[in-house]
């Protein structure tokens, strides 16, 4: 059976969670092409997750995806995928962003540097089949969808199986799903999670989902150790 009852809580099987990811989560995972001040060629390409709040449309992603080489934000095109995962069903523009890479947090008198995180507001429709795309995007938001499958969310544990969704540079013309496990943690407060799933440039800003509980585990970002 794909579902079962446990303590009056609906528990979904891994197979059913994967089906929901394929049919309902994939449409919310967008590709981003972000620009420098000239707005002529994209200088950052990555992934993001679409959601809505109080009637406004947003995309979550990594800050490094949307920032130009001079460290400022100038704008990004946002492309929604077709049902098979190829991007370009709907196109939109964002020229408004909230950036968190320079903000610091203090926990137990210990300062933690800003996180590689950004929120974009979708501000203008692009072109769909020679006409303006529907605005706002006619897509159910990610947090509305995942609320239907995320059950028994607990702390992230070593060995948890995960799925990663995004648009890697290799094969990035369609959305890619890879799988792996939680393989470790970084930071004084384990604020970063290491995973074994394959990610490449372009996956940054996408999505990691627990395969067994259907909950959001975080935003993939490729990092390099500085020794």
DRENMI-231001 format. One line per field, with one value per residue (C-alpha): residue in three letters; x, y, z. Coordinates in steps of 0.02 Angstrom, whole numbers. Example, Ala and Ser with C-alpha at 12.3 -4.5 7.8 and 13.67 -1.06 7.14 Angstrom:
aa c(ALA | SER) .
east c(615 | 684) .
north c(-225 | -53) .
up c(390 | 357) .
***
This chain:
aa c(UNK | UNK | UNK | UNK | UNK | UNK | UNK | UNK | UNK | UNK | UNK | UNK | UNK | UNK | UNK | UNK | UNK | UNK | UNK | UNK | UNK | UNK | UNK | UNK | UNK | UNK | UNK | UNK | UNK | UNK | UNK | UNK | UNK | UNK | UNK | UNK | UNK | UNK | UNK | UNK | UNK | UNK | UNK | UNK | UNK | UNK | UNK | UNK | UNK | UNK | UNK | UNK | UNK | UNK | UNK | UNK | UNK | UNK | UNK | UNK | UNK | UNK | UNK | UNK | UNK | UNK | UNK | UNK | UNK | UNK | UNK | UNK | UNK | UNK | UNK | UNK | UNK | UNK | UNK | UNK | UNK | UNK | UNK | UNK | UNK | UNK | UNK | UNK | UNK | UNK | UNK | UNK | UNK | UNK | UNK | UNK | UNK | UNK | UNK | UNK | UNK | UNK | UNK | UNK | UNK | UNK | UNK | UNK | UNK | UNK | UNK | UNK | UNK | UNK | UNK | UNK | UNK | UNK | UNK | UNK | UNK | UNK | UNK | UNK | UNK | UNK | UNK | UNK | UNK | UNK | UNK | UNK | UNK | UNK | UNK | UNK | UNK | UNK | UNK | UNK | UNK | UNK | UNK | UNK | UNK | UNK | UNK | UNK | UNK | UNK | UNK | UNK | UNK | UNK | UNK | UNK | UNK | UNK | UNK | UNK | UNK | UNK | UNK | UNK | UNK | UNK | UNK | UNK | UNK | UNK | UNK | UNK | UNK | UNK | UNK | UNK | UNK | UNK | UNK | UNK | UNK | UNK | UNK | UNK | UNK | UNK | UNK | UNK | UNK | UNK | UNK | UNK | UNK | UNK | UNK | UNK | UNK | UNK | UNK | UNK | UNK | UNK | UNK | UNK | UNK | UNK | UNK | UNK | UNK | UNK | UNK | UNK | UNK | UNK | UNK | UNK | UNK | UNK | UNK | UNK | UNK | UNK | UNK | UNK | UNK | UNK | UNK) .
east c(0 | 59 | -15 | -46 | -120 | -9 | -71 | -206 | -69 | -60 | 110 | 159 | 272 | 434 | 357 | 209 | 321 | 423 | 263 | 210 | 383 | 374 | 198 | 178 | 348 | 438 | 324 | 381 | 569 | 625 | 783 | 861 | 967 | 1036 | 1123 | 1253 | 1225 | 1222 | 1077 | 1140 | 1211 | 1174 | 1319 | 1235 | 1132 | 1051 | 892 | 756 | 591 | 429 | 305 | 170 | 131 | -19 | -46 | 134 | 248 | 424 | 572 | 697 | 875 | 1059 | 1127 | 1278 | 1162 | 1082 | 1231 | 1335 | 1526 | 1526 | 1423 | 1259 | 1090 | 1020 | 887 | 848 | 740 | 638 | 586 | 456 | 471 | 356 | 281 | 431 | 552 | 615 | 617 | 526 | 340 | 321 | 448 | 455 | 570 | 626 | 709 | 677 | 776 | 810 | 988 | 1054 | 1237 | 1301 | 1186 | 1260 | 1177 | 1233 | 1201 | 1270 | 1382 | 1456 | 1441 | 1390 | 1420 | 1278 | 1197 | 1200 | 1015 | 906 | 722 | 665 | 498 | 423 | 386 | 346 | 280 | 390 | 338 | 243 | 204 | 223 | 106 | 132 | 136 | -7 | 29 | 45 | 112 | -29 | 70 | 31 | 165 | 295 | 246 | 64 | 113 | 242 | 120 | 20 | 163 | 281 | 243 | 332 | 469 | 613 | 792 | 900 | 997 | 1152 | 1102 | 934 | 895 | 861 | 815 | 896 | 805 | 880 | 957 | 1141 | 1256 | 1276 | 1103 | 1031 | 907 | 792 | 763 | 868 | 830 | 974 | 973 | 1092 | 1104 | 1145 | 1331 | 1381 | 1369 | 1476 | 1482 | 1482 | 1295 | 1284 | 1204 | 1268 | 1222 | 1337 | 1254 | 1315 | 1193 | 1277 | 1260 | 1344 | 1349 | 1170 | 1097 | 1132 | 973 | 868 | 790 | 831 | 684 | 682 | 638 | 557 | 461 | 431 | 497 | 611 | 791 | 871 | 943 | 1089 | 1247 | 1416 | 1553 | 1742 | 1854 | 1988 | 2142) .
north c(0 | 175 | 250 | 190 | 258 | 276 | 367 | 448 | 526 | 488 | 413 | 403 | 270 | 319 | 267 | 383 | 527 | 506 | 509 | 673 | 745 | 698 | 762 | 908 | 965 | 967 | 1108 | 1221 | 1201 | 1340 | 1383 | 1555 | 1657 | 1811 | 1962 | 2095 | 2282 | 2277 | 2153 | 2075 | 1903 | 1793 | 1787 | 1667 | 1511 | 1406 | 1335 | 1396 | 1350 | 1445 | 1488 | 1616 | 1720 | 1837 | 1838 | 1882 | 1762 | 1724 | 1611 | 1545 | 1514 | 1540 | 1716 | 1672 | 1623 | 1795 | 1908 | 1982 | 1977 | 2151 | 2085 | 2172 | 2108 | 2172 | 2048 | 1869 | 1778 | 1638 | 1488 | 1360 | 1181 | 1084 | 923 | 822 | 938 | 1045 | 1228 | 1366 | 1331 | 1501 | 1643 | 1788 | 1928 | 1978 | 2144 | 2137 | 2028 | 2002 | 1945 | 1863 | 1825 | 1976 | 1960 | 1884 | 1788 | 1772 | 1608 | 1586 | 1737 | 1655 | 1751 | 1651 | 1725 | 1761 | 1618 | 1589 | 1626 | 1744 | 1774 | 1846 | 1927 | 1888 | 2062 | 2047 | 1916 | 1861 | 1796 | 1633 | 1583 | 1763 | 1832 | 1882 | 1738 | 1726 | 1829 | 1773 | 1602 | 1473 | 1349 | 1290 | 1351 | 1231 | 1253 | 1216 | 1055 | 992 | 1021 | 877 | 751 | 809 | 701 | 668 | 794 | 768 | 824 | 778 | 619 | 538 | 413 | 493 | 464 | 620 | 676 | 831 | 928 | 1061 | 1108 | 1057 | 1132 | 959 | 913 | 1075 | 1095 | 982 | 962 | 825 | 720 | 633 | 534 | 511 | 514 | 638 | 603 | 731 | 906 | 1064 | 1216 | 1243 | 1217 | 1091 | 1228 | 1148 | 973 | 866 | 750 | 612 | 653 | 718 | 905 | 1017 | 1202 | 1243 | 1137 | 1281 | 1356 | 1202 | 1080 | 932 | 826 | 682 | 523 | 441 | 587 | 702 | 855 | 993 | 963 | 1119 | 1209 | 1127 | 1231 | 1172 | 1219 | 1209 | 1186 | 1320 | 1237) .
up c(0 | -37 | 122 | 298 | 458 | 612 | 767 | 658 | 549 | 364 | 320 | 138 | 66 | -20 | -187 | -161 | -106 | -265 | -369 | -286 | -317 | -501 | -530 | -409 | -345 | -514 | -583 | -439 | -472 | -588 | -684 | -656 | -776 | -689 | -761 | -730 | -746 | -937 | -938 | -1099 | -1057 | -905 | -781 | -659 | -696 | -561 | -490 | -374 | -293 | -326 | -189 | -150 | 3 | 21 | -167 | -211 | -307 | -247 | -284 | -156 | -214 | -169 | -159 | -265 | -409 | -422 | -385 | -526 | -518 | -441 | -295 | -339 | -398 | -562 | -613 | -662 | -787 | -709 | -814 | -761 | -828 | -941 | -872 | -935 | -845 | -988 | -939 | -1031 | -1010 | -925 | -916 | -792 | -737 | -563 | -521 | -334 | -213 | -28 | 3 | 161 | 121 | 218 | 369 | 527 | 668 | 849 | 941 | 1118 | 1089 | 934 | 770 | 617 | 446 | 326 | 231 | 44 | 25 | -78 | -110 | -276 | -307 | -478 | -544 | -731 | -852 | -996 | -1166 | -1192 | -1372 | -1436 | -1301 | -1120 | -998 | -873 | -718 | -582 | -634 | -643 | -536 | -361 | -241 | -171 | 11 | -28 | -116 | 9 | 151 | 78 | 91 | 230 | 383 | 548 | 514 | 634 | 644 | 496 | 534 | 460 | 327 | 284 | 101 | -2 | -177 | -254 | -391 | -503 | -670 | -672 | -804 | -881 | -945 | -877 | -1019 | -918 | -733 | -652 | -499 | -409 | -248 | -104 | 85 | 222 | 244 | 376 | 446 | 449 | 561 | 749 | 753 | 610 | 506 | 345 | 289 | 181 | 56 | -60 | -201 | -358 | -380 | -508 | -550 | -596 | -455 | -336 | -266 | -301 | -180 | -69 | -6 | 117 | 24 | 175 | 252 | 102 | 193 | 131 | 190 | 118 | -32 | -125 | -142 | -204 | -81 | -85 | 66 | 90 | 163) .
***
